[in-house]
Amino acid sequence: MLINRVRKNHKHRKKWAKREGVSCFRLYDRDIPELPFIIDTYEGRLHASVFVHDEMDIQEAQELTLEWLKEVAKSLSLDPEQTVLKVRARQSGKQQYKKRSSQAQRLEVNEAGLRFWVNLHDYLDTGLFLDHRQTRERVSEEARDKRFLNLFAYTGSFTVHAAAGGASETVTVDSTQGYLQWAQDNLELNQFAGLQHRFERADVRTFLEDEAQAIRQGVRPRYDLVVLDPPTFSNSKGAHPPFDVRRHHAELFDGVYQVTKRGAVLYFSNNAQRFSLHPDLEKRWEITEITEETVPLDFQQKRPHRCWRCLRR
Ligand SMILES: C[S@@+](CC[C@H](N)C(=O)[O-])C[C@H]1O[C@@H](n2cnc3c(N)ncnc32)[C@H](O)[C@@H]1O
């Protein structure tokens, strides 16, 4: 059943991917409820996750799933030994971004003619969130001559697209030094370097306060284009109190308001299961939900994120 389903998806999506120039895409997302996996392909290698619950024997589930996935790889004429499987258990935000191993095997992949480092082994996530492929293209299309700010930037994939789209300056903010370095490596991989690309290791709320002050003092100009893609929950070092997107997003919008120009565009996205925008935000922002346009074809089985385009009044 699994092989049939994945082969069917692959046949359909391979044609679409070729047409769109996409080389990393989702093949299976819990399509069969009894088989709770996610399977992606990164340029011909399978990267999968299995969801386990408390009563399961994790090691047994992992071994069995890996055997099945190797059969899936063979059925797609891919090298089964290149298959990577992660286990996703119920966890706090902190564990999700924790390093799991140190194989440091980086793989260079392509997206829209740009190059990105991914790591299929060492973390739960690979360094490139494929569900935001189209959002990144939108940012690229809007970036010409803009001062661009990437908040909760992770490996800086939005920054690479903004730079490629002709942003005059970029600022990439994340609280984890390793991810900031990865972001810098991604920019360099695409020949973007220089003082116009700034990297800030900081808690986003602290960064926004400091930046607003610098702007008020005339030390820095305002931003024109912002991406705000926070985790649902984070208790990373330096974040007090722990960040919860449902409770704290309005505060972030206010912070972004302080550092942007009138007419600036903010792309806001999150992955929370149940989420509603704070009603007061409409006073300062003209907000349009664009989730239908940002979720790509290979992610339509389960909605991975919601996304809004917000115009600063
Ligand atoms: C959901 S990812 C963001 C996805 C990213 N925008 C992308 O498109 O690839 C979470 C990132 O937020 C960072 N982070 C979590 N809490 C933070 C905080 N309070 N301030 C700054 N960065 C934080 C983590 O280090 C991680 O890199």
The ligand as an SDF file (V2000), in Angstrom:
LIG
                    3D

 27 29  0  0  0  0  0  0  0  0999 V2000
   10.4840   27.9160   12.6190 C   0  0  0  0  0  0  0  0  0  0  0  0
   12.1910   28.2140   12.3870 S   0  0  0  0  0  0  0  0  0  0  0  0
   12.0510   29.5550   11.3510 C   0  0  0  0  0  0  0  0  0  0  0  0
   11.9370   29.1160    9.9030 C   0  0  0  0  0  0  0  0  0  0  0  0
   12.6350   30.0510    8.9140 C   0  0  0  0  0  0  0  0  0  0  0  0
   11.9740   31.3350    8.8850 N   0  0  0  0  0  0  0  0  0  0  0  0
   12.7620   29.4760    7.5120 C   0  0  0  0  0  0  0  0  0  0  0  0
   12.0280   29.8720    6.6390 O   0  0  0  0  0  0  0  0  0  0  0  0
   13.5860   28.5930    7.2640 O   0  0  0  0  0  0  0  0  0  0  0  0
   12.7330   28.6720   13.9750 C   0  0  0  0  0  0  0  0  0  0  0  0
   14.0490   29.4740   14.1160 C   0  0  0  0  0  0  0  0  0  0  0  0
   13.8040   30.4370   15.0960 O   0  0  0  0  0  0  0  0  0  0  0  0
   14.9420   30.5730   15.9420 C   0  0  0  0  0  0  0  0  0  0  0  0
   14.4540   31.1190   17.2140 N   0  0  0  0  0  0  0  0  0  0  0  0
   13.6550   30.5230   18.1240 C   0  0  0  0  0  0  0  0  0  0  0  0
   13.3440   31.3870   19.1300 N   0  0  0  0  0  0  0  0  0  0  0  0
   13.9530   32.5570   18.8280 C   0  0  0  0  0  0  0  0  0  0  0  0
   13.9820   33.8290   19.4340 C   0  0  0  0  0  0  0  0  0  0  0  0
   13.3130   34.0550   20.5610 N   0  0  0  0  0  0  0  0  0  0  0  0
   14.6650   34.8180   18.8350 N   0  0  0  0  0  0  0  0  0  0  0  0
   15.3560   34.5840   17.6880 C   0  0  0  0  0  0  0  0  0  0  0  0
   15.3480   33.3960   17.0450 N   0  0  0  0  0  0  0  0  0  0  0  0
   14.6650   32.3940   17.6170 C   0  0  0  0  0  0  0  0  0  0  0  0
   15.5510   29.1860   16.0190 C   0  0  0  0  0  0  0  0  0  0  0  0
   16.9180   29.2520   16.3480 O   0  0  0  0  0  0  0  0  0  0  0  0
   15.2730   28.6740   14.5820 C   0  0  0  0  0  0  0  0  0  0  0  0
   16.3660   28.9500   13.7580 O   0  0  0  0  0  0  0  0  0  0  0  0
  1  2  1  0
  2  3  1  0
  2 10  1  0
  3  4  1  0
  4  5  1  0
  5  6  1  0
  5  7  1  0
  7  8  2  0
  7  9  1  0
 10 11  1  0
 11 12  1  0
 11 26  1  0
 12 13  1  0
 13 14  1  0
 13 24  1  0
 14 15  1  0
 14 23  1  0
 15 16  2  0
 16 17  1  0
 17 18  1  0
 17 23  2  0
 18 19  1  0
 18 20  2  0
 20 21  1  0
 21 22  2  0
 22 23  1  0
 24 25  1  0
 24 26  1  0
 26 27  1  0
M  CHG  2   2   1   9  -1
M  END
$$$$
